[in-house]
């Protein structure tokens, strides 16, 4: 069996799903590079939690910091992966990763267009 340390995965998006995936991959000895649009990791858990929820937000931040402490995880924030962004998926493919996992969520409010929505 091929040595898992030889594997590398790019994860686009560092919200809860991307961070959890990175953590699980790193536990298996796989090198992970996280590319995140925002400076801070956490996605909706960081930017969407009510400001008054100090304990909840700090709990999330502690978990995220613990995940990013892994020597097998590299984090790059403030990187927009988009056709007109800092990197495209083709750019990431050309970097030689064995896999790319896209874990981005909703990038804006979605409206139903119904009265009273």
PyMOL commands that set and color helices and strands:
alter all, ss='L'
color gray80, all
select helices_A, chain A and resi 4-6+16-27+44-47+54-68+89-93
alter helices_A, ss='H'
color red, helices_A
select strands_A, chain A and resi 8-12+31-35+73-76+99-102
alter strands_A, ss='S'
color yellow, strands_A
deselect
rebuild
show_as cartoon
